[in-house]
Amino acid sequence: MTPSPARRSRKTSTAAKHVVPTRPFVAHHLAPPHEILTEEESRKVLAELKTSPERLPKIFVADPGLKTDPKYTALKESGERLVGRLVRIRRPSATAGEAIAYRVIVAPAGEE
């Protein structure tokens, strides 16, 4: 017995296509909260760690984890420069209770 041909859906006109509205970003429950620091907080953290921003790990400005911070959208819409700012990432830890990591926001290669 030969298999029957696959059924094809009816073609719809371009005017009848349903447009799906964009919904706001919802963070995944496994994504740790990211917090973009102010200039003052950044200076305090760098002084406390006794390091320079160049020695910290990097994070891209388009990283989805940054969207977990409500300030990210406000800063992005206001046109404020995010490259060079520090980000505090809080992760749950079995031994320490909470592990805090700091990263520097960078632009992808070729952008700036």
PyRosetta script that sets phi, psi and omega in degrees:
from pyrosetta import init, pose_from_sequence

init()
pose = pose_from_sequence("MTPSPARRSRKTSTAAKHVVPTRPFVAHHLAPPHEILTEEESRKVLAELKTSPERLPKIFVADPGLKTDPKYTALKESGERLVGRLVRIRRPSATAGEAIAYRVIVAPAGEE")
pose.set_psi(1, 131.2)
pose.set_omega(1, 179.7)
pose.set_phi(2, -84.1)
pose.set_psi(2, 140.8)
pose.set_omega(2, 178.2)
pose.set_phi(3, -67.7)
pose.set_psi(3, 146.4)
pose.set_omega(3, 179.6)
pose.set_phi(4, -76.0)
pose.set_psi(4, 149.3)
pose.set_omega(4, -179.7)
pose.set_phi(5, -64.6)
pose.set_psi(5, 149.0)
pose.set_omega(5, -179.7)
pose.set_phi(6, -65.1)
pose.set_psi(6, 141.2)
pose.set_omega(6, 178.3)
pose.set_phi(7, -78.7)
pose.set_psi(7, 140.1)
pose.set_omega(7, 179.2)
pose.set_phi(8, -109.8)
pose.set_psi(8, 144.4)
pose.set_omega(8, 178.5)
pose.set_phi(9, -76.2)
pose.set_psi(9, 155.4)
pose.set_omega(9, 178.3)
pose.set_phi(10, -69.8)
pose.set_psi(10, 143.3)
pose.set_omega(10, 178.4)
pose.set_phi(11, -74.9)
pose.set_psi(11, 137.2)
pose.set_omega(11, 177.2)
pose.set_phi(12, -108.6)
pose.set_psi(12, 153.4)
pose.set_omega(12, 179.4)
pose.set_phi(13, -71.5)
pose.set_psi(13, 157.0)
pose.set_omega(13, -178.2)
pose.set_phi(14, -66.4)
pose.set_psi(14, -26.6)
pose.set_omega(14, -179.8)
pose.set_phi(15, -73.5)
pose.set_psi(15, -24.0)
pose.set_omega(15, -176.0)
pose.set_phi(16, -90.7)
pose.set_psi(16, 0.2)
pose.set_omega(16, -179.4)
pose.set_phi(17, -66.8)
pose.set_psi(17, 139.3)
pose.set_omega(17, -179.6)
pose.set_phi(18, -85.5)
pose.set_psi(18, 128.7)
pose.set_omega(18, 179.0)
pose.set_phi(19, -96.2)
pose.set_psi(19, 123.4)
pose.set_omega(19, -179.9)
pose.set_phi(20, -86.7)
pose.set_psi(20, 123.1)
pose.set_omega(20, 179.5)
pose.set_phi(21, -69.7)
pose.set_psi(21, 146.6)
pose.set_omega(21, 178.2)
pose.set_phi(22, -75.6)
pose.set_psi(22, 140.4)
pose.set_omega(22, 178.6)
pose.set_phi(23, -110.5)
pose.set_psi(23, 154.5)
pose.set_omega(23, -178.7)
pose.set_phi(24, -64.3)
pose.set_psi(24, 157.0)
pose.set_omega(24, -178.9)
pose.set_phi(25, -64.5)
pose.set_psi(25, 130.4)
pose.set_omega(25, 175.5)
pose.set_phi(26, -117.2)
pose.set_psi(26, 119.8)
pose.set_omega(26, -176.8)
pose.set_phi(27, -70.0)
pose.set_psi(27, 143.7)
pose.set_omega(27, 176.3)
pose.set_phi(28, -71.8)
pose.set_psi(28, 146.6)
pose.set_omega(28, -176.0)
pose.set_phi(29, -66.2)
pose.set_psi(29, -17.2)
pose.set_omega(29, 177.9)
pose.set_phi(30, -92.1)
pose.set_psi(30, -11.3)
pose.set_omega(30, 179.2)
pose.set_phi(31, -77.2)
pose.set_psi(31, 122.0)
pose.set_omega(31, -180.0)
pose.set_phi(32, -70.1)
pose.set_psi(32, 150.3)
pose.set_omega(32, -179.9)
pose.set_phi(33, -68.3)
pose.set_psi(33, 134.0)
pose.set_omega(33, 176.6)
pose.set_phi(34, -106.3)
pose.set_psi(34, 144.8)
pose.set_omega(34, 179.7)
pose.set_phi(35, -134.8)
pose.set_psi(35, 119.1)
pose.set_omega(35, 177.9)
pose.set_phi(36, -79.6)
pose.set_psi(36, 125.5)
pose.set_omega(36, -176.2)
pose.set_phi(37, -87.6)
pose.set_psi(37, 153.3)
pose.set_omega(37, 174.7)
pose.set_phi(38, -77.2)
pose.set_psi(38, 171.1)
pose.set_omega(38, 179.7)
pose.set_phi(39, -61.7)
pose.set_psi(39, -41.8)
pose.set_omega(39, 180.0)
pose.set_phi(40, -63.6)
pose.set_psi(40, -46.2)
pose.set_omega(40, 178.5)
pose.set_phi(41, -62.5)
pose.set_psi(41, -38.5)
pose.set_omega(41, 179.6)
pose.set_phi(42, -61.9)
pose.set_psi(42, -44.6)
pose.set_omega(42, 179.3)
pose.set_phi(43, -61.6)
pose.set_psi(43, -42.5)
pose.set_omega(43, 179.6)
pose.set_phi(44, -63.1)
pose.set_psi(44, -43.0)
pose.set_omega(44, -179.0)
pose.set_phi(45, -65.2)
pose.set_psi(45, -44.4)
pose.set_omega(45, -179.9)
pose.set_phi(46, -64.6)
pose.set_psi(46, -36.9)
pose.set_omega(46, 177.7)
pose.set_phi(47, -68.7)
pose.set_psi(47, -39.9)
pose.set_omega(47, 179.3)
pose.set_phi(48, -65.7)
pose.set_psi(48, -40.2)
pose.set_omega(48, 179.6)
pose.set_phi(49, -81.5)
pose.set_psi(49, -12.4)
pose.set_omega(49, -177.8)
pose.set_phi(50, 53.3)
pose.set_psi(50, 54.1)
pose.set_omega(50, -179.5)
pose.set_phi(51, -146.0)
pose.set_psi(51, 175.1)
pose.set_omega(51, 177.0)
pose.set_phi(52, -111.0)
pose.set_psi(52, 159.9)
pose.set_omega(52, -179.5)
pose.set_phi(53, -60.3)
pose.set_psi(53, -27.8)
pose.set_omega(53, -178.7)
pose.set_phi(54, -65.4)
pose.set_psi(54, -24.3)
pose.set_omega(54, -177.1)
pose.set_phi(55, -89.3)
pose.set_psi(55, -7.3)
pose.set_omega(55, -179.6)
pose.set_phi(56, -85.7)
pose.set_psi(56, 155.6)
pose.set_omega(56, 175.3)
pose.set_phi(57, -63.3)
pose.set_psi(57, 157.5)
pose.set_omega(57, -176.3)
pose.set_phi(58, -104.5)
pose.set_psi(58, 158.5)
pose.set_omega(58, 173.6)
pose.set_phi(59, -143.3)
pose.set_psi(59, 134.9)
pose.set_omega(59, -179.3)
pose.set_phi(60, -70.3)
pose.set_psi(60, 148.0)
pose.set_omega(60, -179.3)
pose.set_phi(61, -63.5)
pose.set_psi(61, -24.0)
pose.set_omega(61, -179.4)
pose.set_phi(62, -97.1)
pose.set_psi(62, 11.5)
pose.set_omega(62, -178.9)
pose.set_phi(63, -63.3)
pose.set_psi(63, 131.2)
pose.set_omega(63, -178.9)
pose.set_phi(64, -61.7)
pose.set_psi(64, -24.3)
pose.set_omega(64, 179.0)
pose.set_phi(65, -63.1)
pose.set_psi(65, -30.0)
pose.set_omega(65, 178.9)
pose.set_phi(66, -65.0)
pose.set_psi(66, -25.0)
pose.set_omega(66, -178.9)
pose.set_phi(67, -71.1)
pose.set_psi(67, -8.4)
pose.set_omega(67, 176.6)
pose.set_phi(68, -73.6)
pose.set_psi(68, -15.4)
pose.set_omega(68, 178.0)
pose.set_phi(69, -93.2)
pose.set_psi(69, 122.3)
pose.set_omega(69, 179.8)
pose.set_phi(70, -62.5)
pose.set_psi(70, -24.9)
pose.set_omega(70, 179.1)
pose.set_phi(71, -69.1)
pose.set_psi(71, -24.0)
pose.set_omega(71, -176.8)
pose.set_phi(72, -57.4)
pose.set_psi(72, -48.9)
pose.set_omega(72, -178.1)
pose.set_phi(73, -65.0)
pose.set_psi(73, -41.8)
pose.set_omega(73, -179.6)
pose.set_phi(74, -63.3)
pose.set_psi(74, -43.0)
pose.set_omega(74, 179.3)
pose.set_phi(75, -67.0)
pose.set_psi(75, -39.7)
pose.set_omega(75, -179.5)
pose.set_phi(76, -65.0)
pose.set_psi(76, -43.9)
pose.set_omega(76, -179.2)
pose.set_phi(77, -69.2)
pose.set_psi(77, -32.1)
pose.set_omega(77, 180.0)
pose.set_phi(78, -76.2)
pose.set_psi(78, -11.1)
pose.set_omega(78, 178.5)
pose.set_phi(79, 83.8)
pose.set_psi(79, 10.6)
pose.set_omega(79, 179.4)
pose.set_phi(80, -69.2)
pose.set_psi(80, 143.2)
pose.set_omega(80, -178.3)
pose.set_phi(81, -74.4)
pose.set_psi(81, 124.5)
pose.set_omega(81, -179.4)
pose.set_phi(82, -97.7)
pose.set_psi(82, -22.9)
pose.set_omega(82, -178.1)
pose.set_phi(83, -64.3)
pose.set_psi(83, 129.9)
pose.set_omega(83, -179.7)
pose.set_phi(84, 98.0)
pose.set_psi(84, -12.2)
pose.set_omega(84, 179.7)
pose.set_phi(85, -79.1)
pose.set_psi(85, 156.1)
pose.set_omega(85, 177.9)
pose.set_phi(86, -93.8)
pose.set_psi(86, 149.2)
pose.set_omega(86, 178.4)
pose.set_phi(87, -125.3)
pose.set_psi(87, 133.4)
pose.set_omega(87, 175.4)
pose.set_phi(88, -101.8)
pose.set_psi(88, 127.1)
pose.set_omega(88, 179.5)
pose.set_phi(89, -116.1)
pose.set_psi(89, 123.0)
pose.set_omega(89, -179.4)
pose.set_phi(90, -107.0)
pose.set_psi(90, 118.8)
pose.set_omega(90, 178.7)
pose.set_phi(91, -117.3)
pose.set_psi(91, 143.2)
pose.set_omega(91, 174.9)
pose.set_phi(92, -69.8)
pose.set_psi(92, 142.7)
pose.set_omega(92, -179.1)
pose.set_phi(93, -133.1)
pose.set_psi(93, 136.2)
pose.set_omega(93, -179.9)
pose.set_phi(94, -68.5)
pose.set_psi(94, -32.7)
pose.set_omega(94, -176.8)
pose.set_phi(95, -95.1)
pose.set_psi(95, -40.0)
pose.set_omega(95, -175.8)
pose.set_phi(96, -97.7)
pose.set_psi(96, -10.1)
pose.set_omega(96, -176.3)
pose.set_phi(97, 88.1)
pose.set_psi(97, -53.5)
pose.set_omega(97, 177.8)
pose.set_phi(98, -148.8)
pose.set_psi(98, 128.2)
pose.set_omega(98, 177.6)
pose.set_phi(99, -104.0)
pose.set_psi(99, 129.2)
pose.set_omega(99, -179.0)
pose.set_phi(100, -110.8)
pose.set_psi(100, 129.8)
pose.set_omega(100, 177.4)
pose.set_phi(101, -124.7)
pose.set_psi(101, 148.7)
pose.set_omega(101, 177.9)
pose.set_phi(102, -118.4)
pose.set_psi(102, 141.8)
pose.set_omega(102, 177.2)
pose.set_phi(103, -137.3)
pose.set_psi(103, 158.1)
pose.set_omega(103, 177.3)
pose.set_phi(104, -105.7)
pose.set_psi(104, 133.4)
pose.set_omega(104, 179.4)
pose.set_phi(105, -78.2)
pose.set_psi(105, 128.8)
pose.set_omega(105, 177.9)
pose.set_phi(106, -127.6)
pose.set_psi(106, 157.7)
pose.set_omega(106, 176.1)
pose.set_phi(107, -89.3)
pose.set_psi(107, 148.7)
pose.set_omega(107, 175.6)
pose.set_phi(108, -60.6)
pose.set_psi(108, 156.6)
pose.set_omega(108, -179.7)
pose.set_phi(109, -56.4)
pose.set_psi(109, 134.8)
pose.set_omega(109, 179.4)
pose.set_phi(110, 92.4)
pose.set_psi(110, -16.0)
pose.set_omega(110, 176.8)
pose.set_phi(111, -108.4)
pose.set_psi(111, 158.4)
pose.set_omega(111, 176.2)
pose.set_phi(112, 178.8)
pose.dump_pdb("model.pdb")
